[in-house]
Amino acid sequence: MKKMKEDRLRVLNILCDNLRNPQPQVVGIEKIAEELQQNQKETRQLLLSMNKAGEIESDLEGRHALITRAGLHLLNSIPPVVVAERLPSAGCPV
Protein backbone atom coordinates (compact mmCIF):
# COMPACT_ATOMS: atom_id res chain seq x y z
CA MET A 1 0.00 0.00 0.00
CA LYS A 2 2.83 2.39 0.86
CA LYS A 3 4.51 1.74 -2.50
CA MET A 4 1.27 2.49 -4.35
CA LYS A 5 0.96 5.79 -2.50
CA GLU A 6 4.54 6.68 -3.37
CA ASP A 7 3.98 5.67 -7.00
CA ARG A 8 0.89 7.91 -7.13
CA LEU A 9 2.95 10.83 -5.84
CA ARG A 10 5.69 10.10 -8.34
CA VAL A 11 3.17 10.06 -11.21
CA LEU A 12 1.73 13.37 -10.03
CA ASN A 13 5.24 14.80 -9.86
CA ILE A 14 6.04 13.60 -13.41
CA LEU A 15 2.85 15.19 -14.69
CA CYS A 16 3.53 18.35 -12.68
CA ASP A 17 6.98 18.65 -14.26
CA ASN A 18 5.26 18.47 -17.65
CA LEU A 19 3.34 21.65 -16.77
CA ARG A 20 6.62 23.53 -16.65
CA ASN A 21 7.03 23.07 -20.43
CA PRO A 22 6.03 26.12 -22.51
CA GLN A 23 3.39 23.96 -24.24
CA PRO A 24 2.55 20.97 -22.00
CA GLN A 25 1.43 17.83 -23.81
CA VAL A 26 -0.04 14.56 -22.60
CA VAL A 27 2.58 12.30 -21.03
CA GLY A 28 2.84 8.79 -22.46
CA ILE A 29 2.77 5.62 -20.44
CA GLU A 30 6.25 4.72 -21.70
CA LYS A 31 7.83 7.73 -19.97
CA ILE A 32 5.85 7.21 -16.77
CA ALA A 33 6.64 3.46 -16.61
CA GLU A 34 10.32 4.18 -17.19
CA GLU A 35 10.39 6.79 -14.40
CA LEU A 36 8.60 4.38 -12.02
CA GLN A 37 10.82 1.50 -13.13
CA GLN A 38 7.86 -0.80 -13.62
CA ASN A 39 6.18 -2.46 -16.57
CA GLN A 40 3.50 -0.78 -18.64
CA LYS A 41 0.74 -3.11 -17.44
CA GLU A 42 1.27 -2.08 -13.80
CA THR A 43 1.61 1.55 -14.81
CA ARG A 44 -1.61 1.39 -16.85
CA GLN A 45 -3.51 0.00 -13.86
CA LEU A 46 -2.13 2.79 -11.68
CA LEU A 47 -3.05 5.48 -14.23
CA LEU A 48 -6.57 4.13 -14.62
CA SER A 49 -7.12 4.08 -10.84
CA MET A 50 -5.76 7.64 -10.57
CA ASN A 51 -8.07 8.68 -13.42
CA LYS A 52 -11.03 7.14 -11.58
CA ALA A 53 -10.01 9.05 -8.42
CA GLY A 54 -9.90 12.30 -10.42
CA GLU A 55 -6.18 12.90 -9.76
CA ILE A 56 -5.29 12.69 -13.46
CA GLU A 57 -7.06 12.76 -16.79
CA SER A 58 -6.26 9.68 -18.87
CA ASP A 59 -7.52 8.18 -22.09
CA LEU A 60 -9.65 5.03 -21.85
CA GLU A 61 -6.66 2.77 -22.45
CA GLY A 62 -4.47 4.51 -19.85
CA ARG A 63 -1.79 5.30 -22.46
CA HIS A 64 -1.58 9.08 -21.91
CA ALA A 65 -2.15 11.31 -18.90
CA LEU A 66 -2.37 14.89 -17.66
CA ILE A 67 -2.61 16.10 -14.08
CA THR A 68 -5.96 17.56 -12.94
CA ARG A 69 -6.69 20.35 -10.46
CA ALA A 70 -7.46 17.65 -7.88
CA GLY A 71 -4.05 16.07 -8.55
CA LEU A 72 -2.34 19.45 -8.23
CA HIS A 73 -4.16 20.09 -4.97
CA LEU A 74 -3.15 16.68 -3.61
CA LEU A 75 0.49 17.17 -4.62
CA ASN A 76 0.62 20.68 -3.14
CA SER A 77 -1.11 19.62 0.09
CA ILE A 78 1.68 17.21 1.05
CA PRO A 79 4.29 18.74 3.36
CA PRO A 80 7.38 19.68 1.29
CA VAL A 81 9.70 17.64 3.54
CA VAL A 82 7.73 14.43 2.91
CA VAL A 83 7.62 15.03 -0.83
CA ALA A 84 11.29 16.03 -1.05
CA GLU A 85 12.38 12.79 0.62
CA ARG A 86 10.71 10.74 -2.10
CA LEU A 87 10.70 12.91 -5.19
CA PRO A 88 13.36 14.84 -7.07
CA SER A 89 11.30 18.04 -7.27
CA ALA A 90 8.35 19.12 -5.18
CA GLY A 91 5.58 21.65 -5.49
CA CYS A 92 3.74 22.49 -8.64
CA PRO A 93 2.29 25.68 -10.07
CA VAL A 94 -1.47 25.81 -9.72
PABA-862940 format. One record per residue (C-alpha): residue number from 1; residue in one letter; x, z, y. Coordinates in steps of 0.5 Angstrom, whole numbers. Layout:
# residues N
NUM:A:X:Z:Y .
...
END
This chain:
# residues 94
1:M:0:0:0 .
2:K:6:2:5 .
3:K:9:-5:3 .
4:M:3:-9:5 .
5:K:2:-5:12 .
6:E:9:-7:13 .
7:D:8:-14:11 .
8:R:2:-14:16 .
9:L:6:-12:22 .
10:R:11:-17:20 .
11:V:6:-22:20 .
12:L:3:-20:27 .
13:N:10:-20:30 .
14:I:12:-27:27 .
15:L:6:-29:30 .
16:C:7:-25:37 .
17:D:14:-29:37 .
18:N:11:-35:37 .
19:L:7:-34:43 .
20:R:13:-33:47 .
21:N:14:-41:46 .
22:P:12:-45:52 .
23:Q:7:-48:48 .
24:P:5:-44:42 .
25:Q:3:-48:36 .
26:V:0:-45:29 .
27:V:5:-42:25 .
28:G:6:-45:18 .
29:I:6:-41:11 .
30:E:12:-43:9 .
31:K:16:-40:15 .
32:I:12:-34:14 .
33:A:13:-33:7 .
34:E:21:-34:8 .
35:E:21:-29:14 .
36:L:17:-24:9 .
37:Q:22:-26:3 .
38:Q:16:-27:-2 .
39:N:12:-33:-5 .
40:Q:7:-37:-2 .
41:K:1:-35:-6 .
42:E:3:-28:-4 .
43:T:3:-30:3 .
44:R:-3:-34:3 .
45:Q:-7:-28:0 .
46:L:-4:-23:6 .
47:L:-6:-28:11 .
48:L:-13:-29:8 .
49:S:-14:-22:8 .
50:M:-12:-21:15 .
51:N:-16:-27:17 .
52:K:-22:-23:14 .
53:A:-20:-17:18 .
54:G:-20:-21:25 .
55:E:-12:-20:26 .
56:I:-11:-27:25 .
57:E:-14:-34:26 .
58:S:-13:-38:19 .
59:D:-15:-44:16 .
60:L:-19:-44:10 .
61:E:-13:-45:6 .
62:G:-9:-40:9 .
63:R:-4:-45:11 .
64:H:-3:-44:18 .
65:A:-4:-38:23 .
66:L:-5:-35:30 .
67:I:-5:-28:32 .
68:T:-12:-26:35 .
69:R:-13:-21:41 .
70:A:-15:-16:35 .
71:G:-8:-17:32 .
72:L:-5:-16:39 .
73:H:-8:-10:40 .
74:L:-6:-7:33 .
75:L:1:-9:34 .
76:N:1:-6:41 .
77:S:-2:0:39 .
78:I:3:2:34 .
79:P:9:7:37 .
80:P:15:3:39 .
81:V:19:7:35 .
82:V:15:6:29 .
83:V:15:-2:30 .
84:A:23:-2:32 .
85:E:25:1:26 .
86:R:21:-4:21 .
87:L:21:-10:26 .
88:P:27:-14:30 .
89:S:23:-15:36 .
90:A:17:-10:38 .
91:G:11:-11:43 .
92:C:7:-17:45 .
93:P:5:-20:51 .
94:V:-3:-19:52 .
END
